[in-house]
Amino acid sequence: MANSNKQENEITSIEDLPNELFGEIFSYLNGNDASFSFIYLSRRFQCLVKEYCQRLDFKSISKSKFDLIFEQYYTQWCQSLSLSNDNYTYGQIEYFLQFYSLIDHFSQLKSLTLYNIKSIDTFELLSQIFLLTNLVSLTLKPVCGKIMSEFDFFNLKRLAITSCKNTTWIKKFSQLDSLEYTMNNCCLSQIVLAWPLKLKHLKIVFDNDDVGILVPQSLTYLSELIVLEIYQKKLGKSLPNGQVWEQLIRSSFPALKKFKFYFQFDYGFVSIKKERKVLSSFSTSFYLEEKKWFIRCDIFTVSGIAVIYSLPFTFDQYTVISNSSSGRIITLSNRNSTHSDKDLYKHMKIVTIESISEWDLEDDFHTKHNNNTYEQIMLNFISGPHFNSIERLHLLPNYYRYRNEHNIKILSNSFYILLKKIPHLYVLEIDLSDLQFLTENWTNVILCSHLSENIRSLILHSNKHRRQFLDGNEVDQIIRVFSTKCQYLSVCVLSPIHTVISLLRNMKQLHSMHVFAQTKDNEEITMKWLEKQNIGLNYSNCFITNHEQNYYFWLR
């Protein structure tokens, strides 16, 4: 009898699990992924998806699947929505506003994220957002503060925005708890910094030295801050000063628990005293003993450039100077650390490798370095623990300066080692001529095979010092190497119109493509024209936007 009851209570299939358990699991899933996973199962699972999967993230969805969500599912249950005009889905927001509506389809939203809205009618968009009365979290990138100031979002608790260097408009959002503010040049306003006074979390991202100087004094009255993050995107001439930040924290932020920062600075080719002064200012007893805040400084000695940042590394992007030997100084010891090396960099998603300009180097630089220099620089760099979470590798144009036969092998080998070191890499941004060079004109079978298997997004730049034109052979090689897995392709190299057709016809995995196209007078790539090419694309599986000669295709 006992065995009989035991058999009756045993779970023999997934459908025997209770709804409550599925609800707990589904609450962690992206709604569109869950929808397609359970679309052909029983009505019970479809109802559970609708009830518990309240988050839709469309940042990397194909066009046809995007439409299918709206055709088959009632979206009013959704509480979190992400739309994007970034590379993978360029034109998505225009398409959404043309055929759908925030109010009609997402009236219950509590969180809204909109990426790359610079080509959108911002006032019209904000007018729709204003009517979302349940909204408490908003991400907008980018938008001018002058337009934002015309709306009152009284219920917002969190705002992440890319906007002007005059931030006085944001003081009216006095109810905010969390603010992430990235500064750009969307207008010509003066640099004036001011912040809502009740903030608990503030993250500021800037690239201008003048902004960096003003940031500390703008924070004086934020007495309720718990988390402060400062990220300097570009090289600064003024030196970071840990004592200034220490005094500010002591006097103004009694509740501060976390101080995260990333500063790039130029300390000069031979001025080691400057470098040591910066390091010592972030190595006082206040940082190391009282707060237990630790730093690392990566020093690129030939260029006179250094990067100093807090540990663990909490930002998504890191820059390295490639043709410059480097040193490292770190204040975190094994005794103080509660993190493994891998965990210290788990938030890093993008590594940008750039070289200093040829005219920044001494004339005899190359004679001072033997042929192993390039390999050693690369190997030194990749020996660190940075790479476990890296998804994107940006090799800026003109990264490789010397291209003799010996260096081809060295750099190709080092490049392959670098790719192997980054297990989750799927985005590669590189100059077209550099890619040809590193693959030995597409003949390095091992390297090409690795790229074919791993790269999901490829961004090709044109050499800025000479006009490039994508020819038929290069198109054939791109298709051969990347057609199997690549889902996004950007060709920022002038390309004839037949190239567009060839890429769209042969790269069947693409969800999105951008091409800088050469068209004849009054010629334009439209859906009507594209349908005539008989490559299987039509209004149901393709949406085209264009800006001058740049054409963007949101596909399949």
C-alpha positions as CSV (number, residue, x, y, z in Angstrom):
1,M,0.0,0.0,0.0
2,A,2.8,2.4,0.9
3,N,4.6,1.7,-2.4
4,S,1.3,2.3,-4.2
5,N,0.9,5.8,-2.6
6,K,4.6,6.6,-3.3
7,Q,4.1,5.8,-7.0
8,E,1.0,8.0,-7.1
9,N,2.9,11.0,-5.6
10,E,5.9,10.7,-7.9
11,I,6.3,13.4,-10.6
12,T,6.5,11.6,-13.9
13,S,6.5,14.6,-16.3
14,I,7.1,18.4,-16.3
15,E,3.3,19.0,-16.4
16,D,2.9,17.4,-13.0
17,L,4.8,20.4,-11.4
18,P,2.5,22.9,-9.6
19,N,1.7,26.3,-11.1
20,E,3.4,28.1,-8.2
21,L,6.8,26.6,-9.1
22,F,6.4,27.5,-12.8
23,G,5.4,31.0,-11.7
24,E,8.6,31.4,-9.7
25,I,10.7,30.2,-12.7
26,F,8.8,32.2,-15.3
27,S,9.2,35.4,-13.3
28,Y,12.9,35.4,-14.1
29,L,12.5,34.9,-17.8
30,N,12.2,37.4,-20.6
31,G,8.6,37.3,-21.8
32,N,9.4,37.1,-25.5
33,D,11.8,34.2,-25.0
34,A,9.4,32.3,-22.8
35,S,6.5,33.0,-25.2
36,F,8.3,31.3,-28.1
37,S,9.6,28.5,-25.9
38,F,6.1,27.5,-24.8
39,I,4.0,28.6,-27.8
40,Y,3.2,25.1,-29.0
41,L,2.5,23.6,-25.5
42,S,-0.8,23.5,-23.7
43,R,-3.0,26.5,-22.9
44,R,-2.0,26.1,-19.3
45,F,1.6,27.0,-20.0
46,Q,0.6,29.9,-22.3
47,C,-1.6,31.3,-19.5
48,L,1.3,30.9,-17.0
49,V,3.6,32.8,-19.3
50,K,1.1,35.7,-19.6
51,E,0.6,35.8,-15.9
52,Y,4.2,35.6,-14.7
53,C,6.5,36.8,-17.5
54,Q,5.9,40.5,-17.2
55,R,9.1,41.7,-18.9
56,L,9.6,42.1,-22.6
57,D,13.1,42.9,-23.9
58,F,13.2,43.5,-27.6
59,K,16.9,44.5,-27.9
60,S,17.9,41.6,-30.1
61,I,14.7,40.2,-31.6
62,S,14.0,39.6,-35.3
63,K,11.3,41.7,-37.0
64,S,8.9,38.7,-37.6
65,K,9.1,37.5,-34.0
66,F,8.5,41.1,-32.8
67,D,5.3,41.2,-34.8
68,L,4.3,37.7,-33.7
69,I,4.3,38.8,-30.0
70,F,1.8,41.5,-30.8
71,E,-0.3,39.2,-32.9
72,Q,-0.6,36.3,-30.4
73,Y,-0.3,37.8,-27.0
74,Y,-2.1,40.3,-24.9
75,T,0.6,42.8,-23.9
76,Q,-1.2,44.8,-21.3
77,W,0.1,42.4,-18.6
78,C,3.6,43.6,-19.3
79,Q,5.2,45.7,-16.6
80,S,8.7,46.1,-18.1
81,L,9.5,47.0,-21.7
82,S,12.8,47.5,-23.6
83,L,12.9,48.9,-27.2
84,S,16.1,49.7,-29.0
85,N,17.3,51.4,-32.2
86,D,20.8,50.1,-31.5
87,N,22.7,48.0,-34.0
88,Y,20.8,44.8,-33.7
89,T,17.3,46.3,-34.2
90,Y,17.9,49.6,-35.9
91,G,14.6,51.2,-36.8
92,Q,12.6,49.2,-34.2
93,I,11.3,52.2,-32.3
94,E,10.2,54.0,-35.5
95,Y,8.5,50.8,-36.5
96,F,6.8,50.4,-33.1
97,L,5.6,54.0,-33.1
98,Q,4.3,53.6,-36.6
99,F,2.3,50.4,-36.0
100,Y,1.8,50.1,-32.2
101,S,1.4,52.4,-29.2
102,L,2.7,52.6,-25.6
103,I,-0.8,53.6,-24.4
104,D,-2.8,51.0,-26.4
105,H,-0.5,48.1,-25.7
106,F,1.5,48.8,-22.5
107,S,-0.7,51.0,-20.3
108,Q,0.4,49.1,-17.1
109,L,4.2,49.7,-17.6
110,K,6.3,50.3,-14.5
111,S,9.7,50.2,-16.3
112,L,10.5,51.5,-19.8
113,T,13.9,51.4,-21.6
114,L,14.4,53.2,-25.0
115,Y,17.9,53.0,-26.5
116,N,19.1,55.3,-29.3
117,I,16.1,57.6,-29.8
118,K,18.1,60.4,-31.5
119,S,16.2,60.0,-34.8
120,I,12.8,60.0,-33.1
121,D,10.4,62.9,-32.6
122,T,11.3,63.2,-28.9
123,F,8.4,65.5,-27.9
124,E,5.8,63.1,-29.4
125,L,7.5,60.1,-27.7
126,L,7.6,61.9,-24.3
127,S,4.0,62.8,-24.7
128,Q,3.1,59.1,-24.8
129,I,5.4,58.2,-21.9
130,F,3.8,61.0,-19.8
131,L,0.5,59.1,-20.0
132,L,2.0,56.0,-18.4
133,T,0.9,56.7,-14.9
134,N,2.4,53.6,-13.2
135,L,5.9,54.3,-14.6
136,V,8.6,54.3,-11.9
137,S,11.7,53.5,-13.9
138,L,12.7,55.2,-17.2
139,T,15.8,54.8,-19.4
140,L,16.2,57.2,-22.3
141,K,19.3,57.6,-24.5
142,P,19.8,60.3,-25.8
143,V,17.4,63.2,-25.2
144,C,17.9,66.9,-24.7
145,G,17.2,68.3,-21.3
146,K,15.3,71.2,-22.7
147,I,12.6,68.9,-24.0
148,M,12.6,66.7,-20.8
149,S,12.0,69.8,-18.7
150,E,8.6,70.3,-20.4
151,F,7.3,67.2,-18.7
152,D,6.6,66.2,-15.1
153,F,7.2,62.6,-14.2
154,F,6.2,62.7,-10.6
155,N,6.1,59.0,-10.0
156,L,9.6,58.2,-11.3
157,K,12.1,56.8,-8.8
158,R,14.8,55.7,-11.2
159,L,16.1,57.6,-14.3
160,A,18.9,56.6,-16.6
161,I,19.5,59.1,-19.3
162,T,22.0,60.4,-21.8
163,S,21.6,64.2,-22.1
164,C,23.1,67.7,-22.0
165,K,26.1,69.0,-20.0
166,N,23.7,71.5,-18.4
167,T,21.9,69.4,-15.8
168,T,19.9,72.1,-14.0
169,W,16.6,70.8,-15.6
170,I,16.9,67.6,-13.7
171,K,16.5,69.3,-10.3
172,K,12.7,69.3,-10.8
173,F,12.8,65.5,-10.6
174,S,13.2,65.9,-6.8
175,Q,11.5,62.5,-6.0
176,L,14.3,60.4,-7.7
177,D,16.1,57.8,-5.7
178,S,18.5,56.7,-8.4
179,L,20.0,58.6,-11.3
180,E,22.4,57.4,-14.0
181,Y,23.5,60.4,-16.1
182,T,25.7,60.2,-19.2
183,M,26.7,63.5,-20.7
184,N,26.9,64.1,-24.4
185,N,26.9,67.0,-26.9
186,C,23.2,66.9,-27.9
187,C,23.1,70.7,-27.5
188,L,25.5,73.7,-27.1
189,S,24.5,74.5,-23.6
190,Q,27.1,75.6,-21.0
191,I,28.4,73.1,-18.5
192,V,26.3,73.6,-15.4
193,L,25.9,70.7,-13.0
194,A,23.1,70.3,-10.5
195,W,21.3,67.2,-9.1
196,P,18.1,66.2,-7.2
197,L,18.9,66.4,-3.5
198,K,17.3,63.2,-2.3
199,L,19.3,60.8,-4.4
200,K,20.5,57.5,-2.9
201,H,22.4,56.3,-6.0
202,L,24.1,58.6,-8.5
203,K,26.2,57.5,-11.5
204,I,27.8,60.1,-13.7
205,V,29.5,59.3,-17.1
206,F,31.4,62.1,-18.8
207,D,34.3,62.6,-21.3
208,N,35.2,66.3,-20.9
209,D,38.0,67.4,-18.6
210,D,36.0,70.6,-17.8
211,V,33.1,68.4,-16.6
212,G,35.4,66.3,-14.5
213,I,36.7,69.3,-12.6
214,L,33.2,70.5,-11.8
215,V,31.7,67.2,-10.7
216,P,33.0,67.1,-7.1
217,Q,31.8,70.5,-6.2
218,S,28.3,69.8,-7.7
219,L,27.8,67.0,-5.3
220,T,28.2,68.9,-2.0
221,Y,24.5,68.9,-1.0
222,L,23.7,65.2,-1.7
223,S,23.8,64.1,1.9
224,E,21.6,61.0,1.4
225,L,23.9,59.3,-1.2
226,I,24.6,55.7,-0.5
227,V,26.2,54.7,-3.8
228,L,28.4,57.1,-6.0
229,E,29.8,56.1,-9.4
230,I,32.1,58.3,-11.6
231,Y,33.2,57.1,-15.0
232,Q,35.5,59.2,-17.3
233,K,35.2,57.9,-20.9
234,K,38.1,59.7,-22.4
235,L,41.6,60.7,-21.6
236,G,41.8,63.6,-19.2
237,K,44.7,66.1,-18.7
238,S,43.9,66.9,-15.1
239,L,45.0,64.3,-12.6
240,P,42.5,62.4,-10.4
241,N,42.8,63.4,-6.8
242,G,41.8,61.0,-4.1
243,Q,42.2,63.6,-1.3
244,V,39.6,65.8,-2.9
245,W,37.1,62.9,-3.0
246,E,38.1,61.9,0.6
247,Q,37.3,65.3,1.9
248,L,34.0,65.5,0.0
249,I,32.9,62.1,1.3
250,R,33.8,63.0,4.9
251,S,32.0,66.3,4.8
252,S,29.0,65.6,2.6
253,F,28.1,61.9,2.4
254,P,27.7,60.4,5.9
255,A,25.7,57.5,4.5
256,L,27.9,56.6,1.5
257,K,28.7,52.8,1.3
258,K,30.1,52.5,-2.2
259,F,32.4,54.8,-4.2
260,K,33.2,53.4,-7.7
261,F,35.3,55.3,-10.2
262,Y,37.2,55.0,-13.5
263,F,39.6,57.7,-14.5
264,Q,42.0,57.9,-17.6
265,F,44.7,60.4,-17.3
266,D,47.9,61.6,-19.0
267,Y,50.8,61.7,-16.5
268,G,53.5,62.5,-19.1
269,F,56.2,60.4,-20.6
270,V,58.7,60.7,-17.8
271,S,56.8,62.2,-14.9
272,I,56.7,59.3,-12.6
273,K,56.1,61.7,-9.6
274,K,52.7,62.6,-11.0
275,E,51.7,59.0,-11.3
276,R,52.8,58.2,-7.7
277,K,51.0,61.3,-6.4
278,V,47.7,60.1,-7.9
279,L,48.2,56.6,-6.5
280,S,49.1,57.8,-3.0
281,S,46.0,60.0,-2.9
282,F,43.8,56.9,-3.3
283,S,45.8,54.8,-0.9
284,T,45.3,56.6,2.4
285,S,44.1,55.0,5.6
286,F,40.6,56.4,4.8
287,Y,40.4,54.3,1.6
288,L,42.3,51.2,2.7
289,E,41.4,50.8,6.3
290,E,38.4,52.8,7.2
291,K,36.3,52.2,4.0
292,K,38.2,49.2,2.6
293,W,38.0,50.7,-0.9
294,F,40.7,49.4,-3.1
295,I,42.1,50.5,-6.5
296,R,44.1,49.3,-9.4
297,C,46.2,51.5,-11.7
298,D,47.2,50.2,-15.2
299,I,50.2,52.2,-16.5
300,F,51.0,52.4,-20.2
301,T,54.6,53.7,-19.9
302,V,55.5,54.6,-23.4
303,S,52.4,56.7,-24.0
304,G,52.5,58.3,-20.5
305,I,48.9,57.3,-20.0
306,A,47.3,55.5,-17.0
307,V,43.9,54.2,-15.9
308,I,43.0,54.2,-12.3
309,Y,39.8,52.5,-11.1
310,S,38.1,51.0,-8.1
311,L,37.8,47.3,-7.3
312,P,35.7,45.3,-8.0
313,F,35.4,46.8,-11.5
314,T,31.7,47.8,-11.8
315,F,31.6,49.4,-15.2
316,D,31.0,47.7,-18.5
317,Q,33.9,49.1,-20.6
318,Y,37.7,49.2,-20.3
319,T,40.3,50.8,-22.6
320,V,43.9,49.5,-23.1
321,I,46.7,51.3,-25.1
322,S,48.0,48.5,-27.3
323,N,51.5,49.6,-28.5
324,S,52.7,50.6,-25.0
325,S,54.2,48.3,-22.4
326,S,52.3,48.4,-19.2
327,G,52.7,48.0,-15.5
328,R,50.1,47.4,-12.8
329,I,49.7,48.7,-9.2
330,I,47.0,47.4,-7.0
331,T,46.1,48.1,-3.4
332,L,43.9,45.0,-2.9
333,S,45.7,42.1,-1.3
334,N,44.6,38.5,-0.9
335,R,44.1,39.2,2.8
336,N,41.6,42.0,2.0
337,S,39.8,40.5,-0.9
338,T,36.5,38.6,-0.7
339,H,36.4,38.2,-4.5
340,S,38.2,35.9,-6.9
341,D,40.1,37.5,-9.8
342,K,37.3,36.5,-12.1
343,D,34.6,38.1,-10.0
344,L,36.6,41.4,-9.8
345,Y,35.8,42.0,-13.5
346,K,32.5,40.2,-14.0
347,H,30.7,43.4,-15.0
348,M,33.1,44.2,-17.8
349,K,31.5,43.6,-21.2
350,I,33.5,45.7,-23.6
351,V,37.3,46.0,-24.0
352,T,38.5,48.7,-26.4
353,I,42.1,48.3,-27.6
354,E,43.5,51.5,-29.2
355,S,46.9,52.6,-30.2
356,I,48.6,55.9,-29.6
357,S,49.1,58.0,-32.8
358,E,52.3,57.5,-34.8
359,W,53.1,61.2,-34.3
360,D,52.8,60.8,-30.5
361,L,55.8,58.4,-30.5
362,E,59.4,59.3,-30.5
363,D,61.2,58.9,-33.9
364,D,63.4,56.1,-32.6
365,F,60.6,54.2,-30.8
366,H,60.6,51.3,-33.2
367,T,64.4,50.9,-33.0
368,K,64.2,50.6,-29.3
369,H,61.8,47.6,-29.5
370,N,62.6,44.2,-31.0
371,N,60.2,42.2,-33.1
372,N,58.8,40.4,-30.0
373,T,57.5,43.7,-28.6
374,Y,54.0,43.3,-30.2
375,E,53.6,39.7,-29.0
376,Q,54.8,40.5,-25.5
377,I,52.4,43.5,-25.2
378,M,49.5,41.3,-26.2
379,L,50.5,38.4,-24.0
380,N,51.1,40.6,-21.0
381,F,47.7,42.2,-21.5
382,I,45.7,38.9,-21.9
383,S,47.5,37.3,-18.9
384,G,45.2,39.2,-16.6
385,P,41.8,38.0,-15.2
386,H,39.7,40.5,-17.2
387,F,38.2,38.5,-19.9
388,N,35.7,35.9,-18.5
389,S,32.7,38.2,-19.0
390,I,33.9,40.1,-22.1
391,E,31.3,40.1,-25.0
392,R,32.6,42.9,-27.2
393,L,36.1,43.6,-28.6
394,H,36.7,47.0,-30.2
395,L,40.0,47.2,-32.1
396,L,40.1,50.8,-33.2
397,P,41.1,51.7,-36.7
398,N,44.9,51.8,-37.5
399,Y,45.6,49.6,-34.5
400,Y,48.5,47.8,-36.2
401,R,51.1,50.3,-37.4
402,Y,53.9,48.1,-38.7
403,R,53.0,45.5,-41.3
404,N,56.1,43.6,-42.5
405,E,55.9,39.9,-43.1
406,H,57.4,39.0,-39.8
407,N,54.8,40.9,-37.8
408,I,52.0,39.4,-39.8
409,K,52.7,36.0,-38.2
410,I,53.3,37.5,-34.7
411,L,50.2,39.6,-34.7
412,S,48.0,36.9,-36.2
413,N,49.1,34.5,-33.5
414,S,48.6,37.0,-30.7
415,F,45.2,38.0,-32.1
416,Y,44.2,34.3,-32.1
417,I,45.4,33.9,-28.5
418,L,43.4,36.9,-27.5
419,L,40.2,35.6,-29.1
420,K,40.7,32.2,-27.4
421,K,41.2,34.0,-24.1
422,I,37.8,35.6,-24.3
423,P,35.3,32.7,-24.1
424,H,32.1,34.7,-24.4
425,L,33.2,37.1,-27.2
426,Y,30.6,37.6,-29.8
427,V,31.1,41.2,-31.1
428,L,34.1,42.3,-33.1
429,E,34.6,45.9,-34.2
430,I,37.7,46.4,-36.4
431,D,39.1,48.2,-39.4
432,L,38.5,46.2,-42.6
433,S,42.2,46.4,-43.6
434,D,43.2,45.3,-40.1
435,L,40.9,42.2,-40.4
436,Q,42.4,41.4,-43.8
437,F,45.9,41.8,-42.3
438,L,45.3,39.7,-39.2
439,T,43.7,36.8,-41.2
440,E,46.6,37.0,-43.6
441,N,44.3,38.0,-46.4
442,W,41.7,35.5,-45.3
443,T,44.1,32.6,-45.6
444,N,44.7,31.8,-41.9
445,V,42.3,28.8,-41.7
446,I,42.4,28.4,-37.9
447,L,41.7,32.1,-37.2
448,C,39.0,32.3,-39.9
449,S,37.4,29.2,-38.5
450,H,37.4,30.6,-35.0
451,L,35.8,33.8,-36.2
452,S,33.2,31.9,-38.1
453,E,32.1,29.9,-35.1
454,N,32.1,32.7,-32.5
455,I,31.3,36.1,-33.9
456,R,27.7,37.0,-33.9
457,S,28.2,40.7,-34.6
458,L,30.8,42.2,-37.0
459,I,31.4,45.9,-37.4
460,L,33.8,46.9,-40.1
461,H,35.3,50.4,-40.3
462,S,37.0,52.1,-43.2
463,N,40.6,53.3,-42.8
464,K,40.3,57.0,-41.9
465,H,43.6,57.9,-43.7
466,R,42.6,56.5,-47.1
467,R,39.3,56.0,-48.9
468,Q,38.2,52.4,-49.0
469,F,35.8,50.7,-51.3
470,L,34.3,47.2,-50.6
471,D,35.1,45.1,-53.7
472,G,33.6,41.8,-54.8
473,N,36.4,39.6,-53.4
474,E,36.1,41.2,-49.9
475,V,32.3,40.6,-50.0
476,D,32.9,37.0,-50.9
477,Q,35.3,36.5,-48.0
478,I,33.0,38.2,-45.5
479,I,30.2,35.9,-46.6
480,R,32.4,32.8,-46.5
481,V,33.7,33.5,-43.0
482,F,30.8,35.1,-41.2
483,S,27.6,33.8,-42.9
484,T,27.1,30.8,-40.6
485,K,26.6,32.5,-37.3
486,C,26.7,36.3,-37.8
487,Q,23.4,38.0,-36.8
488,Y,24.4,41.6,-37.2
489,L,26.7,43.1,-39.8
490,S,27.7,46.8,-40.1
491,V,29.8,47.8,-43.1
492,C,31.0,51.3,-42.6
493,V,32.9,51.1,-45.9
494,L,31.6,52.6,-49.1
495,S,29.9,49.7,-50.9
496,P,28.2,49.4,-54.3
497,I,24.5,48.7,-54.3
498,H,24.9,45.1,-55.6
499,T,27.0,44.4,-52.5
500,V,23.8,45.1,-50.4
501,I,21.9,42.5,-52.4
502,S,24.8,39.9,-52.2
503,L,25.0,40.3,-48.4
504,L,21.3,40.1,-47.8
505,R,20.9,37.1,-50.1
506,N,23.8,35.0,-48.7
507,M,23.9,35.9,-45.0
508,K,20.7,34.1,-44.0
509,Q,21.3,34.4,-40.2
510,L,21.3,38.2,-40.2
511,H,18.7,39.9,-37.9
512,S,20.0,43.3,-38.8
513,M,22.4,45.0,-41.2
514,H,23.9,48.4,-41.8
515,V,25.7,49.4,-45.1
516,F,27.3,52.6,-46.2
517,A,26.0,52.3,-49.8
518,Q,27.0,54.0,-53.0
519,T,23.9,54.8,-55.0
520,K,23.4,56.6,-58.3
521,D,21.7,60.0,-58.6
522,N,18.1,59.9,-57.3
523,E,18.5,56.1,-56.6
524,E,17.3,54.9,-53.3
525,I,17.0,51.5,-51.6
526,T,13.3,51.0,-50.7
527,M,11.1,48.1,-49.8
528,K,9.5,48.2,-53.3
529,W,12.9,48.1,-54.9
530,L,14.1,45.3,-52.6
531,E,11.1,43.1,-53.3
532,K,12.0,43.3,-57.0
533,Q,15.4,41.7,-56.3
534,N,13.7,38.4,-55.5
535,I,15.8,37.5,-52.4
536,G,12.9,36.7,-50.2
537,L,12.5,40.0,-48.4
538,N,9.3,41.9,-48.1
539,Y,7.3,44.1,-45.8
540,S,6.6,41.2,-43.4
541,N,10.3,40.4,-42.7
542,C,12.2,43.6,-43.4
543,F,12.0,47.2,-42.3
544,I,14.4,49.8,-43.9
545,T,15.5,53.2,-42.5
546,N,18.2,55.4,-44.0
547,H,20.2,58.5,-43.2
548,E,21.9,59.9,-46.2
549,Q,24.0,56.9,-47.6
550,N,23.6,54.8,-44.5
551,Y,21.0,52.1,-44.9
552,Y,19.7,50.0,-42.0
553,F,17.8,46.7,-42.4
554,W,15.8,45.1,-39.6
555,L,15.3,41.6,-40.8
556,R,13.4,38.3,-40.6
